[in-house]
Amino acid sequence: MNKIHSHQAFCILLLSGAWSVICIPVLYGSGQILGTAAACLMQMLFCLPMLALRQESFSRLIQSQKWLGMIYLCFFLLCGAQGFAQLWEAAPSQLLPSSGKFTAAVLIVLTCFYTSSSGLRATARCAPLVMSIFMISVLVLILGAWRRIDVSRISWQKTGFWQSVRLYFSLSGELVAAWILSDRIRGNRKTALHGYLTAKACFCALILFLSITAGGRLISLTGYPFFTLTALSQPLQGQRADALYILVFVMLYVIHTTLQTGLVQHIAELLYAAEEKWTAPVSLFLMVLMAWLMNNFLIQDMIIIIQPVLFFIIPLVLRIRQFTQTIRKKEHSHEAF
């Protein structure tokens, strides 16, 4: 994998995270906003060992401990399978109508085959452009929902707090991707990672806030609050913005899936010097197969259990080992002197 710039890493991580946010299945209530904020602060603390690691640490680790590389590889296959399950369950009727849902899903997956074959570097170049379209859609969403906002609909309570913390962690698989990409980022990786965490938390809080204040009781009666919110938020009379939201929905899914396949390809090259042009399509096929065979709740629970180990415990252990090795080298140099 070639180097990518810090602003490209920020864009691709945020877009992948935004895909998970728009696929949040239920709205628990105002406590979900507090749970999102708490989960984000916890993730920032957990990322400190990741940011402290030296460059090239992941590559050396995988080349020396191949079994660990296999765990990371399987994790990204799980994240890709979860993404496909979200595509199938959360897509609005305008995008995947009941009469042609399978055909539309196949076309989107075929698009992912093409982008995955191009590699993660090509996707990173396109990420800033997709980010600009995504920001336009967020602005349109805010303008459309502005007139419907009623702050009195917010009743602060603890309902859904811990469920939100759990859900936010299960939809943050790109944190593990951030650690692997950290030794391939050119520029300030700390700014990119902190910016991604903050921007994703703000976007998630915005969607939840607008859903509660603009959607009201209708949001709680329907699944996937983002899509209900987009149906209610139409800034221009006589001109619906559905086409823009559909475009963003598809582009975010493609970015999310291409990130997973690109990381699988990178790990496979480190482990087995795999053929580059075949790794990404094969991994995408395995993701679709896993999503077809496995229950989505099972995939979510596996991600919740594995993720803290991969992006917190392992980086922390590596950092401690690096620190102790540095101390030993200094002690030996003093003894030799």
C-alpha positions as CSV (number, residue, x, y, z in Angstrom):
1,M,0.0,0.0,0.0
2,N,1.4,3.4,-1.0
3,K,1.4,6.4,1.3
4,I,-1.8,8.5,1.6
5,H,-2.0,12.1,2.8
6,S,-3.4,12.9,6.2
7,H,-6.4,14.8,4.8
8,Q,-7.2,11.8,2.5
9,A,-7.1,9.5,5.5
10,F,-9.4,11.9,7.4
11,C,-11.9,11.8,4.6
12,I,-11.9,8.1,4.0
13,L,-12.3,7.3,7.7
14,L,-15.0,9.9,8.2
15,L,-17.0,8.7,5.2
16,S,-16.7,5.1,6.3
17,G,-17.9,6.1,9.7
18,A,-20.7,8.2,8.3
19,W,-22.0,5.2,6.5
20,S,-22.4,3.4,9.8
21,V,-24.2,6.4,11.3
22,I,-26.8,6.7,8.6
23,C,-27.5,3.0,9.1
24,I,-28.4,3.3,12.8
25,P,-31.5,1.1,13.0
26,V,-33.4,2.6,15.9
27,L,-33.6,5.8,18.0
28,Y,-33.7,5.2,21.7
29,G,-34.3,8.8,22.8
30,S,-32.4,11.8,24.0
31,G,-30.1,9.6,26.1
32,Q,-28.6,8.3,22.8
33,I,-27.0,11.7,22.2
34,L,-25.2,11.5,25.6
35,G,-24.2,7.9,25.0
36,T,-22.7,9.0,21.6
37,A,-20.7,11.7,23.3
38,A,-19.5,9.4,26.0
39,A,-18.5,6.7,23.5
40,C,-16.5,9.2,21.5
41,L,-14.6,10.4,24.5
42,M,-13.8,6.8,25.4
43,Q,-12.5,6.1,21.9
44,M,-10.2,9.2,22.0
45,L,-8.7,7.8,25.2
46,F,-8.3,4.4,23.8
47,C,-6.6,5.8,20.7
48,L,-3.7,7.2,22.7
49,P,-1.6,4.0,22.5
50,M,-2.3,3.9,18.8
51,L,-1.0,7.4,18.3
52,A,2.1,6.7,20.3
53,L,3.3,3.8,18.1
54,R,6.2,4.4,15.8
55,Q,5.9,4.2,12.1
56,E,6.1,0.8,10.3
57,S,5.2,-1.0,13.6
58,F,2.2,-2.8,12.1
59,S,4.1,-4.1,9.1
60,R,6.9,-5.5,11.3
61,L,4.4,-7.0,13.7
62,I,2.4,-8.8,10.9
63,Q,5.5,-10.1,9.3
64,S,6.7,-11.6,12.5
65,Q,3.3,-12.7,13.9
66,K,1.3,-14.0,11.0
67,W,-1.4,-15.4,13.3
68,L,-2.2,-11.9,14.5
69,G,-2.4,-10.7,10.9
70,M,-5.0,-13.4,10.2
71,I,-7.1,-12.0,13.1
72,Y,-7.0,-8.5,11.6
73,L,-7.8,-9.9,8.2
74,C,-10.9,-11.8,9.5
75,F,-12.0,-8.6,11.4
76,F,-12.1,-6.5,8.2
77,L,-14.0,-9.3,6.4
78,L,-16.5,-9.1,9.3
79,C,-16.8,-5.3,8.9
80,G,-17.4,-5.7,5.2
81,A,-20.0,-8.4,5.8
82,Q,-21.7,-6.0,8.3
83,G,-21.7,-3.3,5.7
84,F,-23.4,-5.5,3.2
85,A,-26.0,-6.5,5.8
86,Q,-26.7,-2.8,6.5
87,L,-27.0,-2.2,2.7
88,W,-29.6,-4.9,2.4
89,E,-31.6,-3.9,5.5
90,A,-31.3,-0.2,5.7
91,A,-31.6,1.0,2.1
92,P,-34.6,3.3,1.5
93,S,-37.4,2.2,-0.8
94,Q,-36.4,4.8,-3.4
95,L,-33.0,3.1,-3.8
96,L,-33.9,-0.6,-3.4
97,P,-37.6,-1.0,-4.3
98,S,-39.2,-4.2,-3.4
99,S,-39.6,-5.1,-7.1
100,G,-35.9,-4.7,-7.9
101,K,-34.1,-4.9,-4.6
102,F,-31.9,-7.8,-5.5
103,T,-30.9,-6.2,-8.9
104,A,-30.1,-2.9,-7.3
105,A,-28.0,-4.5,-4.6
106,V,-26.1,-6.6,-7.2
107,L,-25.3,-3.4,-9.2
108,I,-23.9,-1.7,-6.1
109,V,-21.8,-4.7,-5.2
110,L,-20.4,-4.8,-8.8
111,T,-19.4,-1.2,-8.4
112,C,-17.5,-2.2,-5.3
113,F,-15.8,-4.9,-7.3
114,Y,-14.5,-2.2,-9.7
115,T,-13.4,0.2,-7.0
116,S,-11.8,-2.6,-4.9
117,S,-9.7,-3.7,-7.9
118,S,-8.4,-0.1,-8.3
119,G,-6.9,-0.2,-4.8
120,L,-7.2,1.9,-1.6
121,R,-4.9,4.5,-3.0
122,A,-7.2,5.4,-5.8
123,T,-10.1,5.5,-3.4
124,A,-8.1,7.9,-1.1
125,R,-7.7,10.3,-4.1
126,C,-11.5,10.3,-4.7
127,A,-12.4,10.6,-1.0
128,P,-12.1,14.5,-0.8
129,L,-14.5,14.8,-3.7
130,V,-17.0,12.5,-2.1
131,M,-16.5,14.4,1.1
132,S,-17.6,17.6,-0.6
133,I,-20.8,16.0,-1.9
134,F,-21.4,14.5,1.5
135,M,-21.1,18.0,3.2
136,I,-23.5,19.5,0.6
137,S,-26.0,16.8,1.5
138,V,-25.6,17.5,5.2
139,L,-26.2,21.2,4.5
140,V,-29.3,20.4,2.5
141,L,-30.5,18.2,5.3
142,I,-30.1,20.9,7.9
143,L,-31.9,23.5,5.7
144,G,-34.8,21.1,5.2
145,A,-35.2,20.2,8.8
146,W,-34.6,23.7,10.2
147,R,-38.3,24.7,10.0
148,R,-39.4,21.5,11.7
149,I,-37.1,21.8,14.7
150,D,-39.0,21.9,18.1
151,V,-36.6,21.8,21.0
152,S,-39.4,21.2,23.4
153,R,-39.6,17.6,22.0
154,I,-36.3,16.9,23.9
155,S,-36.9,15.4,27.3
156,W,-33.5,14.6,28.9
157,Q,-33.4,11.1,30.2
158,K,-31.0,8.2,30.6
159,T,-33.1,5.8,28.4
160,G,-30.9,4.3,25.7
161,F,-27.6,5.6,27.1
162,W,-25.8,2.3,27.4
163,Q,-27.4,0.9,24.3
164,S,-26.0,3.9,22.4
165,V,-22.5,3.4,23.8
166,R,-22.7,-0.3,22.6
167,L,-24.1,0.6,19.2
168,Y,-21.6,3.4,18.6
169,F,-18.7,1.0,19.4
170,S,-20.1,-1.7,17.1
171,L,-20.3,0.8,14.2
172,S,-16.7,2.1,14.6
173,G,-14.7,-0.6,12.8
174,E,-12.7,2.1,11.0
175,L,-10.8,2.7,14.3
176,V,-8.9,-0.5,13.7
177,A,-8.4,0.7,10.1
178,A,-7.0,3.9,11.4
179,W,-4.3,2.1,13.4
180,I,-3.2,0.1,10.3
181,L,-3.2,3.2,8.1
182,S,-1.3,5.2,10.7
183,D,2.1,4.0,9.5
184,R,1.0,4.8,5.9
185,I,-0.2,8.3,6.5
186,R,1.9,11.2,5.1
187,G,1.5,14.2,7.3
188,N,0.0,14.8,10.7
189,R,-1.8,11.5,11.5
190,K,-2.8,12.7,15.0
191,T,-4.7,15.6,13.5
192,A,-6.4,13.3,11.0
193,L,-7.4,10.8,13.6
194,H,-8.7,13.3,16.2
195,G,-10.5,15.2,13.4
196,Y,-12.2,12.0,12.2
197,L,-13.3,11.1,15.8
198,T,-14.7,14.6,16.4
199,A,-16.4,15.0,13.1
200,K,-18.0,11.6,13.3
201,A,-19.3,12.3,16.8
202,C,-20.7,15.7,15.6
203,F,-22.4,14.1,12.6
204,C,-24.0,11.4,14.7
205,A,-25.1,13.9,17.3
206,L,-26.6,16.1,14.6
207,I,-28.6,13.2,13.0
208,L,-29.9,12.2,16.4
209,F,-30.7,15.8,17.4
210,L,-32.6,16.5,14.2
211,S,-34.4,13.2,14.4
212,I,-35.7,14.0,17.8
213,T,-36.5,17.7,17.3
214,A,-37.7,17.6,13.7
215,G,-39.1,14.1,13.3
216,G,-40.8,13.8,16.7
217,R,-42.8,10.7,17.4
218,L,-42.7,9.6,13.7
219,I,-39.0,8.8,14.1
220,S,-39.6,6.5,17.1
221,L,-42.3,4.6,15.1
222,T,-40.2,3.9,12.1
223,G,-36.8,2.2,11.7
224,Y,-33.6,3.9,10.5
225,P,-34.2,7.5,11.6
226,F,-31.8,9.0,9.0
227,F,-34.0,8.0,6.0
228,T,-37.2,9.1,7.8
229,L,-35.5,12.4,8.4
230,T,-34.5,12.8,4.8
231,A,-38.0,12.2,3.7
232,L,-39.3,14.9,6.0
233,S,-36.5,17.4,5.2
234,Q,-37.1,18.9,1.8
235,P,-35.7,22.4,1.6
236,L,-37.2,23.4,-1.8
237,Q,-40.9,23.3,-2.4
238,G,-41.8,21.2,-5.4
239,Q,-38.3,19.8,-5.7
240,R,-37.3,16.8,-3.6
241,A,-33.7,16.1,-2.6
242,D,-34.1,12.3,-2.7
243,A,-31.6,12.0,-5.6
244,L,-28.9,13.7,-3.6
245,Y,-29.4,11.4,-0.6
246,I,-29.5,8.3,-2.8
247,L,-26.2,9.4,-4.4
248,V,-24.6,9.9,-1.0
249,F,-25.9,6.6,0.3
250,V,-24.3,4.6,-2.5
251,M,-21.1,6.6,-2.4
252,L,-20.7,6.1,1.3
253,Y,-21.2,2.4,1.0
254,V,-18.7,2.1,-1.8
255,I,-16.1,4.0,0.3
256,H,-16.8,1.9,3.3
257,T,-16.5,-1.4,1.5
258,T,-13.5,-0.4,-0.5
259,L,-11.7,0.6,2.7
260,Q,-12.3,-2.9,4.1
261,T,-11.2,-4.7,0.9
262,G,-8.1,-2.5,0.6
263,L,-7.0,-3.3,4.2
264,V,-7.6,-7.0,3.6
265,Q,-5.4,-6.7,0.5
266,H,-2.7,-4.9,2.4
267,I,-2.6,-7.5,5.1
268,A,-2.7,-10.4,2.6
269,E,0.3,-8.9,0.8
270,L,2.2,-8.7,4.1
271,L,1.4,-12.3,5.0
272,Y,1.6,-14.2,1.8
273,A,2.7,-11.8,-0.9
274,A,-0.7,-12.4,-2.5
275,E,-1.6,-11.4,-6.0
276,E,-2.8,-7.8,-5.8
277,K,-5.4,-7.9,-8.6
278,W,-7.2,-10.9,-7.2
279,T,-7.1,-10.2,-3.4
280,A,-9.7,-7.4,-3.3
281,P,-12.4,-9.1,-5.5
282,V,-12.0,-12.4,-3.6
283,S,-12.3,-10.6,-0.2
284,L,-15.4,-8.8,-1.4
285,F,-16.9,-12.1,-2.4
286,L,-16.2,-13.5,1.0
287,M,-17.8,-10.5,2.7
288,V,-21.0,-11.0,0.7
289,L,-21.0,-14.7,1.5
290,M,-20.5,-14.1,5.2
291,A,-23.3,-11.6,5.3
292,W,-25.5,-14.1,3.6
293,L,-24.7,-17.0,5.9
294,M,-24.3,-15.2,9.3
295,N,-26.8,-13.3,11.4
296,N,-26.3,-9.6,11.5
297,F,-26.5,-9.5,15.3
298,L,-23.9,-12.2,15.6
299,I,-21.5,-10.1,13.4
300,Q,-22.2,-7.0,15.5
301,D,-21.4,-8.9,18.7
302,M,-18.2,-10.3,17.3
303,I,-17.1,-6.8,16.2
304,I,-17.8,-5.4,19.7
305,I,-15.7,-8.1,21.4
306,I,-12.8,-8.1,19.0
307,Q,-12.5,-4.4,18.2
308,P,-11.1,-3.1,21.6
309,V,-8.5,-5.8,21.5
310,L,-7.3,-4.8,18.1
311,F,-7.2,-1.0,18.4
312,F,-6.4,-0.6,22.1
313,I,-4.9,-3.6,23.9
314,I,-2.5,-4.7,21.1
315,P,-1.2,-1.2,20.4
316,L,-0.8,-0.7,24.2
317,V,1.2,-3.9,24.6
318,L,3.4,-3.0,21.7
319,R,4.0,0.5,23.1
320,I,5.0,-1.0,26.5
321,R,7.3,-3.5,24.8
322,Q,8.9,-0.7,22.8
323,F,9.4,1.3,26.0
324,T,11.0,-1.6,27.9
325,Q,13.3,-2.4,25.0
326,T,14.5,1.2,24.8
327,I,15.2,1.2,28.6
328,R,17.2,-2.1,28.2
329,K,19.2,-0.7,25.4
330,K,20.1,2.4,27.5
331,E,21.1,0.2,30.4
332,H,23.3,-2.0,28.2
333,S,25.0,1.1,26.8
334,H,25.7,2.5,30.2
335,E,27.1,-0.9,31.4
336,A,29.3,-1.1,28.3
337,F,30.6,2.4,29.0
